[in-house]
């Protein structure tokens, strides 16, 4: 039975190929291999309305192409192209395209292109690119581009980019970038960058960056929200993060002690007016002597004289005794402070603090105590954030 089918298919291919060469019209291409097909690549009309085969090569597909292994089109595709392994289009692709491994389009893509590993578009992509590995667009993208690993768009991007790992664009991005790991834009970015770990706008960012780490290598216009926010030159907007930094931000070793916590050490990230502090301390009030206090503070500073400034900040502390059997094994503390700081040398300053705090247990948020406290300490400048181009 199988032998009869193959013999019949071979006779059909020979007959249709002979007829196509005679009439110059090869609308149907049945192909076992590029050299064994009913329609040659050099057919005068050059248009294939229906292509079914194992591995096919044709001049132009205008209709439907179905292949077990792959399909190669010298010029353009208009319609539906499905292959088990690969699709290669020399010029434009307009329609729907899917392959098990890769789609390669020499010029523009309009519509839907889906592959298991790689999509490559030499020109502009308009529509949706979906792949389990890499999307590469040489001259810009409009619409949606999605990848399980990486998106690379060297031209202008408009619309939405989605990737399981990263989005990379060397030209302006307009719209939304979403990545499981990081976003990189080589020029101007307008819209929203959202990432689980890292956003990078290599030149200018206008819009919103949301991620664990946000970097604007030049200027930032808009809003940065993340654990760490950095802009290299000019900021017009707002930074909301655990650490906000720019080249003028001083990194300072912070040492202090007082009536609330016996001894504290931490890092202060201080710009001209805004600062944040990450610290750790020990012996919090009347708790077990081996307790530890973890602190985060954010505040504003205003100069009073050449070497004197006043500042105020709000802080949160987590206090832990690391003794699970005790009733008061951990609690949290809310603090408000006013600080008077004197700059002794360019790299060292002394400060005096007065504040008010309220301590609560994590269980049921019971008020444990409230009251005033005082603190003295020093800040030692270690350096600044720098960007080397």
C-alpha positions in Angstrom: 0.0 0.0 0.0 2.8 2.4 1.0 4.7 1.6 -2.2 1.6 2.4 -4.3 1.2 5.8 -2.6 4.9 6.8 -3.2 4.7 5.6 -6.8 1.5 7.6 -7.3 3.0 10.7 -5.6 6.2 10.5 -7.8 4.1 10.2 -11.0 2.0 13.2 -9.9 5.2 15.3 -9.3 6.7 14.4 -12.7 3.4 15.2 -14.5 2.8 18.5 -12.6 6.4 19.6 -13.0 6.3 18.9 -16.8 3.0 20.8 -17.0 4.4 23.7 -15.0 7.4 24.0 -17.2 5.2 24.0 -20.3 2.6 26.5 -19.1 4.7 28.6 -16.7 1.9 28.3 -14.1 2.9 26.2 -11.1 0.1 27.0 -8.5 0.6 23.7 -6.7 4.0 22.6 -5.4 4.2 19.0 -4.2 7.8 18.5 -3.0 9.9 15.6 -1.6 13.1 17.7 -1.9 13.9 21.0 -3.6 15.1 19.1 -6.7 12.2 16.7 -6.6 9.1 18.9 -6.8 6.3 19.8 -9.2 7.3 23.4 -9.3 10.9 24.6 -9.9 12.3 27.8 -8.3 12.8 29.3 -11.7 9.2 29.0 -12.7 8.2 32.1 -14.7 5.1 32.9 -12.8 6.9 32.3 -9.5 3.8 32.0 -7.4 2.8 29.0 -5.3 -0.8 28.8 -4.1 -0.4 25.5 -2.3 2.8 23.8 -1.1 2.8 20.4 0.6 6.0 18.4 1.1 8.9 17.1 3.0 11.4 19.9 2.3 10.5 22.6 -0.2 12.0 25.5 -2.1 10.0 27.9 -4.1 10.1 31.4 -5.6 7.1 32.9 -3.9 4.3 31.6 -1.6 0.9 33.2 -1.9 -1.4 30.8 -0.1 -0.6 27.8 2.2 2.7 26.0 2.7 2.9 22.8 4.8 6.2 20.9 5.2 7.4 18.2 7.5 11.0 19.5 7.6 11.3 22.9 6.2 10.4 25.5 3.6 12.7 28.0 1.8 11.1 30.9 -0.2 13.4 33.0 -2.4 11.2 36.1 -2.4 8.1 36.7 -0.3 5.4 34.8 1.6 1.8 35.9 1.8 -0.4 33.6 3.7 0.2 30.6 6.0 3.6 28.8 6.3 4.0 25.8 8.7 7.1 23.6 9.0 8.4 21.0 11.4 11.9 22.5 11.7 12.5 25.8 9.8 11.1 28.5 7.5 13.4 30.7 5.5 12.0 33.7 3.6 14.3 35.8 1.5 12.2 39.0 1.5 8.9 39.9 3.2 6.6 37.7 5.2 3.0 38.7 5.6 0.6 36.3 7.4 1.2 33.5 9.9 4.4 31.5 10.2 5.4 28.7 12.5 8.3 26.3 12.8 9.6 23.9 15.4 13.1 25.5 15.5 13.6 28.7 13.6 12.0 31.3 11.3 14.4 33.5 9.3 12.9 36.5 7.4 15.3 38.5 5.2 13.2 41.7 5.1 10.0 42.8 6.9 7.6 40.7 8.9 3.9 41.5 9.3 1.6 39.2 11.3 2.5 36.3 13.5 5.8 34.4 13.6 6.2 31.5 16.1 9.2 29.2 16.5 10.6 26.9 19.2 14.0 28.5 19.3 14.9 31.5 17.2 13.1 34.2 15.2 15.3 36.4 13.0 13.8 39.4 11.1 16.3 41.4 8.9 13.9 44.3 8.5 11.0 45.6 10.5 8.7 43.4 12.5 5.0 44.4 12.8 2.8 42.1 14.8 3.8 39.3 17.1 7.0 37.3 17.4 6.9 34.4 19.8 9.8 32.0 20.4 11.2 29.8 23.2 14.7 31.2 22.7 15.7 34.4 20.9 14.0 37.1 18.8 16.3 39.2 16.7 14.9 42.2 14.7 17.3 44.2 12.6 15.4 47.3 11.8 12.7 47.9 14.5 9.6 46.4 15.9 6.0 47.5 16.1 3.4 45.5 18.1 4.3 42.7 20.4 7.5 40.6 20.6 7.8 37.8 23.1 10.6 35.4 24.0 11.4 32.8 26.6 15.0 33.9 26.7 16.0 37.1 24.8 14.7 39.9 22.5 17.2 41.9 20.5 15.8 44.9 18.5 18.5 47.1 16.9 16.0 49.6 15.5 13.1 51.6 16.9 10.6 49.7 19.0 6.9 50.5 19.4 4.5 48.5 21.5 5.2 45.7 23.9 8.2 43.5 24.3 8.0 40.4 26.6 10.9 38.1 27.5 11.6 35.4 30.1 15.1 36.7 30.5 15.8 40.0 28.8 14.9 42.7 26.2 17.7 44.6 24.4 17.1 47.5 22.0 19.8 49.9 20.8 17.3 52.5 19.6 14.4 54.3 21.3 11.7 52.1 22.9 8.1 53.4 22.9 5.6 51.5 25.1 6.3 48.7 27.5 9.2 46.4 28.1 8.7 43.4 30.4 11.4 40.9 31.2 12.0 38.2 33.8 15.6 39.3 34.3 16.6 42.7 32.7 15.7 45.3 30.1 18.4 47.2 28.1 17.7 50.2 25.8 20.8 51.6 24.0 19.3 55.0 23.3 16.1 56.8 24.5 13.4 54.9 26.2 9.8 56.3 26.6 7.1 54.4 28.4 7.5 51.7 31.0 10.3 49.3 31.7 9.4 46.5 34.1 11.7 43.8 35.2 12.1 41.3 38.1 15.8 42.2 38.5 17.3 44.9 36.3 16.3 47.8 34.0 19.0 49.7 32.0 18.4 52.7 29.9 21.8 53.4 28.4 21.0 57.0 27.4 17.8 58.8 28.3 14.8 57.3 30.1 11.4 59.0 30.0 8.6 57.3 31.8 8.7 54.7 34.5 11.3 52.1 35.5 10.0 49.4 37.8 12.5 46.7 38.9 14.7 45.4 41.7 17.6 47.5 40.1 17.0 50.5 37.9 19.8 52.2 35.9 19.6 55.3 33.7 23.1 55.7 32.4 22.4 59.2 31.3 19.4 61.3 32.4 16.1 60.1 33.9 12.8 61.9 33.4 9.9 60.3 35.3 9.8 57.7 38.1 12.2 55.0 39.2 10.8 52.3 41.6 13.1 49.6 42.9 15.4 48.4 45.6 18.3 50.3 43.9 17.8 53.3 41.6 20.6 55.0 39.8 20.8 57.9 37.2 24.2 59.0 35.8 23.5 62.7 35.2 20.2 64.5 35.5 17.0 63.6 37.2 13.7 65.2 36.6 11.2 63.2 38.6 11.2 60.9 41.6 13.1 57.9 42.8 11.4 55.5 45.2 13.8 52.8 46.4 15.8 51.3 49.2 18.9 53.0 47.8 18.7 56.0 45.4 22.0 57.1 43.9 23.7 59.3 41.3 27.3 60.4 40.7 27.1 63.0 43.5 25.9 60.5 46.0 28.4 60.0 48.8 28.9 56.5 50.3 29.5 57.0 54.0 30.3 54.7 56.8 27.9 55.5 59.6 28.8 54.8 63.3 26.5 55.7 66.2 25.2 54.8 69.6 22.6 56.0 72.1 19.8 55.3 74.5 17.7 53.3 71.9 20.4 51.1 70.5 23.8 50.8 72.2 25.9 50.6 69.0 25.1 50.9 65.3 27.1 50.6 62.1 25.8 51.1 58.6 26.1 52.8 55.2 24.6 56.2 54.4 23.9 57.0 50.7 23.7 60.8 50.7 23.1 63.2 47.9 22.8 67.0 48.3 19.5 66.8 50.1 18.3 63.2 50.2 19.8 60.3 52.0 19.1 56.7 52.9 20.7 54.5 55.6 21.1 50.8 55.9 22.4 49.7 59.3 22.7 47.0 62.0 22.9 47.6 65.7 23.0 45.7 69.0 21.5 45.8 72.5 18.1 47.3 71.9 16.8 48.8 75.2 15.8 46.3 77.8 15.6 43.2 75.6 18.0 40.3 75.9 21.6 41.6 75.6 22.3 39.6 72.5 19.5 41.1 70.3 20.2 42.6 66.9 18.5 45.6 65.3 18.3 45.9 61.5 17.6 49.5 60.4 16.5 51.4 57.3 16.1 55.2 57.3 15.3 57.8 54.7 15.4 61.6 55.1 16.2 65.1 53.9 19.1 67.4 54.9 19.2 71.2 54.8 22.4 73.3 55.3 22.4 75.9 58.1 25.9 77.2 57.6 29.1 76.4 55.7 29.8 73.3 57.8 26.5 72.8 59.7 23.3 71.2 58.5 20.1 70.0 60.0 18.2 66.8 58.8 15.2 64.8 59.5 14.3 61.2 58.7 11.9 58.4 59.3 13.1 54.9 60.1 12.0 51.3 60.5 13.8 48.7 62.6 13.5 44.9 62.9 14.8 43.7 66.3 15.5 40.0 66.8 16.8 38.1 69.8 17.1 34.8 67.7 15.6 33.0 70.7 12.4 31.3 69.5 11.4 30.1 73.0 11.1 33.7 74.4 7.8 35.6 74.2 9.5 38.8 73.0 11.8 37.2 70.5 11.3 39.8 67.8 9.6 43.1 67.3 9.6 46.2 65.0 10.2 49.8 65.8 9.2 53.0 64.1 11.3 56.1 64.6 11.3 59.8 63.7 14.6 61.8 64.1 16.0 65.3 63.9 19.8 65.5 63.4 22.3 68.3 63.7 25.5 67.5 61.8 28.9 69.3 61.8 31.4 68.7 59.0 34.8 68.5 60.7 36.8 67.6 57.5 35.8 66.9 53.9 35.5 63.2 54.7 34.3 63.2 58.4 31.4 64.7 60.3 29.9 64.5 63.8 26.2 64.5 64.5 23.8 64.7 67.4 20.3 63.1 67.2 17.1 63.5 69.1 14.1 61.3 68.2 10.8 59.6 69.1 10.1 55.9 68.7 7.3 53.3 69.1 8.1 49.6 69.4 5.5 46.9 68.6 5.4 43.1 68.8 4.9 41.4 65.5 2.2 39.2 67.1 -1.0 41.3 67.3 1.1 44.5 66.9 0.9 45.2 70.7 2.6 48.5 71.7 5.7 47.5 73.8 7.0 51.0 74.5 7.2 54.5 73.2 9.4 57.4 74.1 12.2 59.8 73.3 15.8 58.8 72.6 19.2 60.5 71.9 22.1 59.4 69.8 25.6 60.6 68.8 27.8 59.4 66.0 30.1 60.1 63.1 29.9 59.7 59.3 33.0 58.9 57.3 32.9 59.4 53.5 34.4 56.5 51.5 33.6 57.6 48.0 31.0 58.4 45.3 29.1 56.5 42.7 30.9 56.8 39.4 30.1 55.9 35.8 33.0 55.3 33.4 32.1 55.6 29.7 
